[in-house]
Amino acid sequence: MKKAIKTQQNQRNDAAPTVQELLALLAEKNQKIEEQDRQLEEKDTLLNAQQKHLGDKEKLINKQQKTIQLMEEQLRLATLRKFAASSEKMPWQGDFFDEVELEEALVELEDDVPEEDRVIPRKKKRNRGFSDKLPREQIFLRLSDEDKADAIKTFFTKVKEELEFIPAQLKVLEFWQEKAVFEDDGEESIIAAQRPTHPLGKCFATPSLLAHIVTAKYADGLPLYRTENILKRYGADVSRTNMANWVIRLENVFKPLINLMREVQLESDYLQADESRIQVLKESGKPATSDKWMWVVRGGPPDTPVVLFEYDTSRSGDVPVRLLEGFCGFLQTDGYAGYNKVCEENDIIRIGCWDHCRRKFVEAVRAAPTKKKGAKRSKAEQAVLQIRKLYAVEKSIKELDVSEKNRIRQEKSLPLLEEFKLWLKQNKGKVLKDSQTYTAINYCLNQWDYLIAYCEDGRLNISNALAENAIRPFAVGRRAWLFADTPKGACASAACYSLVETAKANGLEPYAYIRHVLLNIADADTVEKLEALLPWNVDQEPFSKNVPQYG
């Protein structure tokens, strides 16, 4: 009986664990759950870290890809600037020799221009023969007496014209001064014939040779060492050192005339300005390799255009303030902020330049990777087409008077400008930041008030091209002579460029005008005589009629 009771108690013990056992089992289970939760948290942390790493890596890859794209764009643009032609022709305009592609591109381009904005090109007249201003020599081709025997009559017909080249030559002018001896009360006195004045006083170069040296360097871009070699071929040994000294001395000779030109220029109300680098080796307080600047201001009354160059070591806003002291009106420049100061102080209306704006978009097109034929035009190409519509309007009104130009600009150009501004705002965020296209769009929007200001007056131009064209000979010549040795040389160059470019702006041949000035300026001892030497006051014909004939 006892045994049976004990067995039943053991069975009850096996079937129902105690409270302590249950609590122990529960604690163990909670511990496992906590361990699993900890492991899950560690996995989540690791997964988040991996996801963050992947995200950072993706951002890095995108940033690197963007950097690579920008660097490739800069490399293509730098290569084009160094090796390619500087023309602004678009890739989709075709090559000169690919006539089929060129015609297709032109037709495609014409389709993008509204009918009313299209410009029908004028047919160029073929110039037959040579200029009437050139001297002519008639050569008669005669029949022999045998050939024209028994003829009723003979006559001549002009069958052809040929252009003859007469090489330059040097000659020495020997001045023999006549002297008369007089005797009075046993004393002798001598009277000598008057010697012709010379702009440089004691100098063995005639005004014509000085004019040739100035024109060769500052109109034709020949450095002095080349002129030295050319003169040596003609039989004269004239060192470049002598020529350089003559040019430097001519600055003081030309200065009174240039001061008069500046007074005339500042009397106008519309000027254009630009600046370009020049290297001057012996500038005090400046390294030889540092950039100095040649400034140019073009403008003046419509019938008396003046182009003035000025050398300065600085590109700061103080230089335009000095150059434009007393000027009030419109000033057209590129986007350089150095002109802001003079505009604020002198109450000048600033005008922008669409050539600079267009050039930035053209660079973006040229820097883009090569596209397959028929591919969609890029944003930069679309912008160039929009700007071309503005130039089409300008081309159509080129020969009109000022009031009519202004009316057509209000009617056609302003709507095109508003449409283009909206396009710029819409597409600024659609291109890669810091790319050439983004930079061009940003520049255009930042300069917008200046860029549209040309529509305010029919006398204003759409671009600063006249000033750029004036400074271009300086930039071209700089490639040949590379640098100026001293500040005096740079200032003399500025004076010579001023006379050469002002002569060209007034339709004068530079050599003939410089020679005319040099023949007469030494005797110009009054303001009236100096004013007679201004380009718009001289005879348009070669100046031999009214000047001394020596040199």
Sequence and secondary structure as in RCSB ss.txt:
>XXXX:A:sequence
MKKAIKTQQNQRNDAAPTVQELLALLAEKNQKIEEQDRQLEEKDTLLNAQQKHLGDKEKLINKQQKTIQLMEEQL
RLATLRKFAASSEKMPWQGDFFDEVELEEALVELEDDVPEEDRVIPRKKKRNRGFSDKLPREQIFLRLSDEDKAD
AIKTFFTKVKEELEFIPAQLKVLEFWQEKAVFEDDGEESIIAAQRPTHPLGKCFATPSLLAHIVTAKYADGLPLY
RTENILKRYGADVSRTNMANWVIRLENVFKPLINLMREVQLESDYLQADESRIQVLKESGKPATSDKWMWVVRGG
PPDTPVVLFEYDTSRSGDVPVRLLEGFCGFLQTDGYAGYNKVCEENDIIRIGCWDHCRRKFVEAVRAAPTKKKGA
KRSKAEQAVLQIRKLYAVEKSIKELDVSEKNRIRQEKSLPLLEEFKLWLKQNKGKVLKDSQTYTAINYCLNQWDY
LIAYCEDGRLNISNALAENAIRPFAVGRRAWLFADTPKGACASAACYSLVETAKANGLEPYAYIRHVLLNIADAD
TVEKLEALLPWNVDQEPFSKNVPQYG
>XXXX:A:secstr
 HHHHHHHHHHHHHHS  HHHHHHHHHHHHHHHHHHHHHHHHHHHHHHHHHHHHHHHHHHHHHHHHHHHHHHHHH
HHHHHHHHS      GGG  TT HHHHHHHHHHHHHTS GGG           S  TTS          TTTTTT
 S                          EEEEEETTEEEEEE      TTSS SS HHHHHHHHHHHHTT   HH
HHHHHHHHTT    HHHHHHHHHHHHHHHHHHHHHHHHHHHTSSEEEEEEEEE BTT TTS TTS EEEEEEEE 
STTS EEEEEEES  STHHHHHHTTT  SEEE  S GGGHHHHHHHT EEE  HHHHHHHHHHHHHHS    TT 
   HHHHHHHHHHHHHHHHHHTTTS HHHHHHHIIIIIHHHHHHHHHHHHHHGGGS TTSHHHHHHHHHHHTHHH
HTGGGG TTS SS HHHHHHHHHHHHHHHHH  BSSHHHHHHHHHHHHHHHHHHHTT  HHHHHHHHHHHGGG  
SHHHHHTTSGGGS SS GGGSS    
